[in-house]
Amino acid sequence: MIYTPRGVCSRAIDVEVVDGIVTKVEFVGGCSGNTQGISKLVVGMNAHDAIERLRGIKCGPRSTSCPDQLSYAIEQAMK
């Protein structure tokens, strides 16, 4: 599923969750190294664990971040 993040540089997050496991994460836009890194770390994780670890992370003065937005994308993909 494609999630449209809010309040961050990334324009889209492509996420797949199969049987409660995150199987795919691809960011469109954002800080390339950071988004590639977080994608590699999250793939293979239990979706609930990933959400718990990522939710609430902030980027500088912003109230959200790409990892925080990824937590919402994973949550949507689970539905």
C-alpha positions in Angstrom: 0.0 0.0 0.0 1.1 3.6 -0.6 0.9 5.9 2.3 1.2 9.7 2.0 3.2 11.0 4.9 2.5 14.4 6.5 4.9 17.0 7.9 8.1 15.4 6.4 10.2 15.6 3.3 9.2 12.2 2.0 6.4 12.2 -0.5 5.2 8.6 -0.2 6.0 5.4 1.7 5.3 2.0 0.0 4.7 -0.6 2.7 3.8 -4.3 2.7 2.9 -6.3 5.8 2.3 -10.1 5.4 1.1 -12.2 8.4 2.1 -9.4 10.8 5.7 -9.0 9.4 6.9 -6.0 7.6 8.1 -7.3 4.2 8.6 -4.1 2.2 9.4 -0.5 2.9 10.3 2.1 0.2 10.3 5.8 0.7 9.9 8.3 -2.2 11.8 11.5 -1.3 13.3 12.4 2.0 16.9 11.9 3.1 18.1 9.0 1.0 20.6 7.5 3.4 18.2 7.7 6.4 15.2 6.4 4.6 17.2 3.5 3.1 18.6 2.7 6.5 15.3 2.7 8.3 13.8 0.6 5.6 16.5 -2.1 5.9 16.1 -2.2 9.7 12.3 -2.6 9.7 11.9 -5.2 6.9 11.6 -8.6 8.7 10.3 -7.1 11.9 7.0 -7.8 13.6 4.8 -4.9 12.6 3.6 -4.2 16.1 7.2 -4.0 17.4 8.2 -1.7 14.5 5.2 0.6 15.3 6.1 0.7 19.0 9.8 1.6 18.3 9.1 4.2 15.6 6.1 6.0 17.0 6.8 9.4 18.4 10.3 10.0 16.9 10.7 13.7 16.0 12.9 15.4 13.4 14.3 18.6 14.8 11.6 21.0 15.7 8.9 19.0 13.7 6.3 17.1 15.7 6.9 14.0 13.4 9.7 12.3 11.3 10.0 9.8 8.5 10.3 6.9 11.1 7.2 8.2 12.9 5.3 8.5 9.6 6.4 5.0 8.8 4.8 3.7 11.9 1.5 5.1 10.6 2.1 3.6 7.2 2.7 0.2 8.8 -0.5 0.5 10.9 -2.5 1.3 7.8 -0.9 -1.6 5.9 -2.0 -4.0 8.7 -5.7 -3.1 8.1 
